[in-house]
Amino acid sequence: MLSGHISSNRLLQDHEDEIREKLYLAALTESVFRRPPHERAMAFSTISADTKVRPNQIEHLVMRALSLGLVRGTIDQVDEIVNFTWVQPRILDMAQIASMSQRLGEWGENVNKLGNWIEATGQDIWAP
């Protein structure tokens, strides 16, 4: 689909590599952002499927995203897994905002549960 448009425009042809890189980086950041923070360990094969980048180019793509500050994380070359710890969102649509709201609500519930547990445990320790 993209190739047909690029070949029809000289300016796009002259900057094809940069355009593809930007598209791949955008696809990577979107793929990481859509995952819950605790599920951001991604196999190279998953990244390849999500971004349409060849498997032998995944490491380069991730290193480029790391160097640009679009994501933070570590690459495990042996197991071919990237552990993303942070992603810079580009544009938030209403579904993404709703998802973030839900995650924040779940986080708040977990903090409350932890606080209640600490309070209950603390009473056992400090009670005379």
Backbone hydrogen bonds in HBPLUS format (Angstrom, degrees):
<---DONOR---> <-ACCEPTOR-->    atom                        ^
c    i                          cat <-CA-CA->   ^        H-A-AA   ^      H-
h    n   atom  resd res      DA  || num        DHA   H-A  angle D-A-AA Bond
n    s   type  num  typ     dist DA aas  dist angle  dist       angle   num
A0005-HIS N   A0002-LEU O   3.07 MM   3  5.37 124.4  2.39 104.3 117.9     1
A0006-ILE N   A0002-LEU O   2.99 MM   4  6.25 159.8  2.03 158.0 164.4     2
A0007-SER N   A0003-SER O   3.01 MM   4  6.11 167.6  2.03 152.7 155.4     3
A0008-SER N   A0005-HIS O   3.25 MM   3  5.26 139.6  2.43  95.3 106.4     4
A0009-ASN N   A0006-ILE O   3.18 MM   3  5.54 166.8  2.20 113.4 117.5     5
A0013-GLN N   A0009-ASN O   2.94 MM   4  6.24 153.0  2.02 150.3 158.9     6
A0014-ASP N   A0010-ARG O   2.93 MM   4  6.20 153.0  2.00 150.0 156.6     7
A0015-HIS N   A0012-LEU O   3.15 MM   3  5.22 137.6  2.34  97.7 109.3     8
A0016-GLU N   A0013-GLN O   3.41 MM   3  5.06 165.9  2.44 106.8 104.3     9
A0019-ILE N   A0015-HIS O   3.00 MM   4  6.21 160.2  2.04 157.9 164.1    10
A0020-ARG N   A0016-GLU O   2.92 MM   4  6.11 165.6  1.94 155.5 159.2    11
A0021-GLU N   A0017-ASP O   2.98 MM   4  6.16 160.6  2.01 147.0 152.6    12
A0022-LYS N   A0018-GLU O   3.00 MM   4  6.21 161.8  2.03 148.0 152.4    13
A0023-LEU N   A0019-ILE O   2.95 MM   4  6.22 157.1  2.01 150.4 156.9    14
A0024-TYR N   A0020-ARG O   2.85 MM   4  6.09 163.4  1.88 156.0 160.3    15
A0025-LEU N   A0021-GLU O   2.87 MM   4  6.06 160.6  1.91 152.6 158.1    16
A0026-ALA N   A0022-LYS O   2.90 MM   4  6.03 156.0  1.96 144.1 151.0    17
A0027-ALA N   A0023-LEU O   2.89 MM   4  6.11 155.1  1.95 146.8 153.9    18
A0028-LEU N   A0024-TYR O   2.90 MM   4  6.13 153.4  1.98 145.7 153.1    19
A0029-THR N   A0025-LEU O   2.95 MM   4  6.19 172.4  1.96 154.6 155.8    20
A0030-GLU N   A0026-ALA O   2.99 MM   4  6.07 157.5  2.04 145.3 152.0    21
A0031-SER N   A0027-ALA O   2.91 MM   4  6.02 156.7  1.97 144.3 150.9    22
A0032-VAL N   A0028-LEU O   2.96 MM   4  6.22 161.9  1.99 157.2 161.4    23
A0033-PHE N   A0029-THR O   2.89 MM   4  5.95 162.1  1.92 145.8 151.6    24
A0034-ARG N   A0030-GLU O   3.06 MM   4  6.17 150.7  2.15 147.3 153.3    25
A0035-ARG N   A0032-VAL O   3.14 MM   3  5.56 153.2  2.21 110.2 118.2    26
A0039-GLU N   A0036-PRO O   2.86 MM   3  5.36 165.6  1.88 125.3 129.2    27
A0084-PHE N   A0040-ARG O   3.03 MM  44  5.36 169.1  2.04 145.0 141.7    28
A0042-MET N   A0082-VAL O   2.77 MM  40  5.25 158.7  1.82 158.1 155.6    29
A0082-VAL N   A0042-MET O   2.77 MM  40  5.25 165.2  1.79 150.4 154.2    30
A0046-THR N   A0043-ALA O   3.00 MM   3  5.20 123.4  2.34 101.7 115.8    31
A0047-ILE N   A0043-ALA O   3.06 MM   4  6.44 162.7  2.09 157.4 161.9    32
A0044-PHE N   A0080-GLU O   2.88 MM  36  5.44 153.1  1.95 146.6 144.2    33
A0048-SER N   A0044-PHE O   2.82 MM   4  6.05 157.8  1.87 152.1 158.9    34
A0049-ALA N   A0045-SER O   2.97 MM   4  6.17 156.2  2.02 141.8 147.7    35
A0050-ASP N   A0046-THR O   2.90 MM   4  6.12 157.8  1.95 150.9 157.1    36
A0051-THR N   A0047-ILE O   2.88 MM   4  5.95 153.5  1.95 151.3 157.9    37
A0052-LYS N   A0048-SER O   2.78 MM   4  5.27 137.0  1.96 141.4 149.9    38
A0057-GLN N   A0054-ARG O   2.82 MM   3  5.39 162.7  1.85 124.1 129.7    39
A0058-ILE N   A0055-PRO O   3.38 MM   3  5.42 166.7  2.40 105.1 109.0    40
A0061-LEU N   A0057-GLN O   3.02 MM   4  6.28 158.8  2.07 151.9 158.3    41
A0062-VAL N   A0058-ILE O   2.89 MM   4  6.16 166.3  1.91 162.8 165.3    42
A0063-MET N   A0059-GLU O   2.90 MM   4  6.08 162.5  1.93 150.3 155.7    43
A0064-ARG N   A0060-HIS O   2.92 MM   4  6.08 152.0  2.00 145.9 153.6    44
A0065-ALA N   A0061-LEU O   2.96 MM   4  6.26 157.5  2.01 148.7 154.8    45
A0066-LEU N   A0062-VAL O   2.83 MM   4  6.09 155.5  1.89 151.8 158.9    46
A0067-SER N   A0063-MET O   2.88 MM   4  6.06 159.2  1.93 146.0 151.7    47
A0068-LEU N   A0064-ARG O   2.99 MM   4  6.19 141.8  2.14 144.6 154.3    48
A0070-LEU N   A0065-ALA O   2.97 MM   5  5.23 146.4  2.09 162.4 160.8    49
A0069-GLY N   A0066-LEU O   3.09 MM   3  5.17 154.0  2.16 102.3 110.4    50
A0088-GLN N   A0070-LEU O   2.79 MM  18  5.14 165.4  1.81 158.5 155.1    51
A0072-ARG N   A0086-TRP O   2.94 MM  14  5.05 148.4  2.04 142.2 138.7    52
A0085-THR N   A0072-ARG O   2.75 MM  13  5.49 162.4  1.78 134.7 141.0    53
A0074-THR N   A0083-ASN O   2.99 MM   9  5.30 147.7  2.10 133.1 141.2    54
A0083-ASN N   A0074-THR O   2.88 MM   9  5.30 156.3  1.94 155.7 162.1    55
A0076-ASP N   A0081-ILE O   2.77 MM   5  5.18 166.5  1.79 169.3 172.7    56
A0080-GLU N   A0076-ASP O   2.81 MM   4  5.53 116.9  2.21 138.4 155.8    57
A0081-ILE N   A0076-ASP O   3.10 MM   5  5.18 152.4  2.18 137.5 144.6    58
A0097-ILE N   A0093-ASP O   3.00 MM   4  6.30 157.1  2.05 155.3 162.4    59
A0098-ALA N   A0094-MET O   2.90 MM   4  6.08 156.6  1.96 145.6 152.1    60
A0099-SER N   A0095-ALA O   2.91 MM   4  6.12 151.7  1.99 142.1 150.1    61
A0100-MET N   A0096-GLN O   2.90 MM   4  6.14 158.4  1.94 147.5 153.0    62
A0101-SER N   A0097-ILE O   2.91 MM   4  6.12 154.7  1.97 146.3 153.6    63
A0102-GLN N   A0098-ALA O   2.92 MM   4  6.18 154.7  1.98 146.8 153.4    64
A0103-ARG N   A0099-SER O   2.93 MM   4  6.22 161.0  1.97 150.3 155.4    65
A0104-LEU N   A0100-MET O   2.87 MM   4  6.10 157.2  1.92 150.0 156.2    66
A0105-GLY N   A0101-SER O   2.92 MM   4  6.14 152.0  1.99 144.6 152.5    67
A0106-GLU N   A0102-GLN O   2.91 MM   4  6.23 158.6  1.96 152.6 158.0    68
A0107-TRP N   A0103-ARG O   2.86 MM   4  6.07 156.3  1.91 146.6 153.7    69
A0108-GLY N   A0104-LEU O   2.86 MM   4  6.07 158.7  1.90 147.3 152.9    70
A0109-GLU N   A0105-GLY O   2.97 MM   4  6.26 155.2  2.03 147.6 154.1    71
A0110-ASN N   A0106-GLU O   2.96 MM   4  6.22 158.3  2.00 149.4 155.2    72
A0111-VAL N   A0107-TRP O   2.90 MM   4  6.20 152.1  1.98 150.6 158.7    73
A0112-ASN N   A0108-GLY O   2.95 MM   4  6.21 157.4  2.00 148.1 154.1    74
A0113-LYS N   A0109-GLU O   2.92 MM   4  6.21 160.2  1.96 151.2 156.4    75
A0114-LEU N   A0110-ASN O   2.93 MM   4  6.13 160.1  1.97 146.1 151.6    76
A0115-GLY N   A0111-VAL O   2.85 MM   4  6.05 159.3  1.89 149.2 155.4    77
A0116-ASN N   A0112-ASN O   2.85 MM   4  6.10 159.8  1.89 153.0 158.1    78
A0117-TRP N   A0113-LYS O   2.92 MM   4  6.13 158.0  1.97 148.5 154.7    79
A0118-ILE N   A0114-LEU O   2.85 MM   4  6.08 163.4  1.87 154.4 158.8    80
A0119-GLU N   A0115-GLY O   2.90 MM   4  6.06 159.2  1.94 147.6 153.7    81
A0120-ALA N   A0116-ASN O   2.91 MM   4  6.10 162.3  1.94 149.1 153.8    82
A0121-THR N   A0117-TRP O   2.81 MM   4  5.98 162.9  1.84 152.7 158.0    83
A0122-GLY N   A0118-ILE O   2.74 MM   4  5.76 153.9  1.80 145.3 153.5    84
A0123-GLN N   A0119-GLU O   3.02 MM   4  6.21 146.7  2.14 143.7 151.1    85
A0125-ILE N   A0121-THR O   3.24 MM   4  6.55 148.3  2.35 143.3 151.8    86
A0126-TRP N   A0122-GLY O   2.86 MM   4  6.00 165.9  1.88 157.0 160.3    87
A0127-ALA N   A0123-GLN O   2.85 MM   4  5.41 132.4  2.08 139.6 147.3    88
